Amino acid sequence: LITVAPRPAAEPIPLNAHPGQEFNYLLEGTLRVVVSGHEVVLKPGDSIYFDSAHSHGMKAVGDTPARFLAIIL
């Protein structure tokens, strides 16, 4: 269970990469996710699945934290 605190809108999204596949299911808040330069915005109930060897990062959108379930295989 991951909680991402809000950050200033102008602040860049920190990126990372690691071996495996990743599944994220958003529980609360709004989350901006970038994978290999492609950006999506998740709302509660949304999910994303991607190869985590690709450069990726996330940032809470708005003034509230985003909470999501992360499963890395």
C-alpha distance (Angstrom), angle and dihedral (degrees) to the residues before:
residue distance angle dihedral
L1 . . .
I2 3.81 . .
T3 3.81 128.8 .
V4 3.81 118.3 -161.9
A5 3.80 115.4 -162.0
P6 3.80 119.9 -140.3
R7 3.81 116.5 -98.0
P8 3.81 132.3 -170.8
A9 3.80 111.9 -72.5
A10 3.82 91.9 -123.6
E11 3.81 92.8 54.3
P12 3.83 112.0 103.2
I13 3.79 120.2 -117.8
P14 3.82 110.1 -105.3
L15 3.82 110.4 -124.4
N16 3.79 131.7 -149.4
A17 3.80 140.0 164.6
H18 3.80 134.1 -155.3
P19 3.81 137.4 166.0
G20 3.79 119.2 -79.3
Q21 3.78 142.2 35.6
E22 3.80 123.0 -64.2
F23 3.80 131.8 -151.0
N24 3.82 118.9 -171.5
Y25 3.83 124.3 -173.1
L26 3.81 115.8 -169.5
L27 3.81 115.2 -134.8
E28 3.82 103.1 171.5
G29 3.79 139.1 7.7
T30 3.78 128.7 8.0
L31 3.80 122.1 -65.3
R32 3.80 129.3 -163.4
V33 3.81 110.4 -151.6
V34 3.81 126.2 -169.2
V35 3.82 120.6 -166.7
S36 3.81 118.9 176.2
G37 3.80 90.8 -22.2
H38 3.82 94.6 -49.9
E39 3.80 114.7 118.4
V40 3.81 129.9 -154.1
V41 3.80 132.2 172.0
L42 3.80 116.5 -139.4
K43 3.80 126.5 -157.0
P44 3.82 126.9 -169.0
G45 3.80 109.8 -59.6
D46 3.82 93.7 24.4
S47 3.79 121.6 116.5
I48 3.78 139.5 -169.6
Y49 3.82 132.1 -159.0
F50 3.81 122.1 -166.2
D51 3.79 146.6 150.4
S52 3.81 101.9 -90.3
A53 3.83 91.1 -154.9
H54 3.82 84.6 78.6
S55 3.79 116.9 84.7
H56 3.82 108.5 -91.3
G57 3.78 142.7 162.1
M58 3.78 142.6 164.3
K59 3.77 140.5 -147.6
A60 3.81 133.4 -171.6
V61 3.81 112.8 -113.9
G62 3.80 119.3 -139.8
D63 3.79 128.7 3.3
T64 3.81 100.4 -50.2
P65 3.81 130.3 75.8
A66 3.79 120.2 -104.9
R67 3.83 118.2 -131.8
F68 3.77 122.6 -162.7
L69 3.76 141.6 166.1
A70 3.81 111.1 -119.1
I71 3.80 121.4 -161.9
I72 3.80 116.4 -175.3
L73 3.79 118.1 -169.6
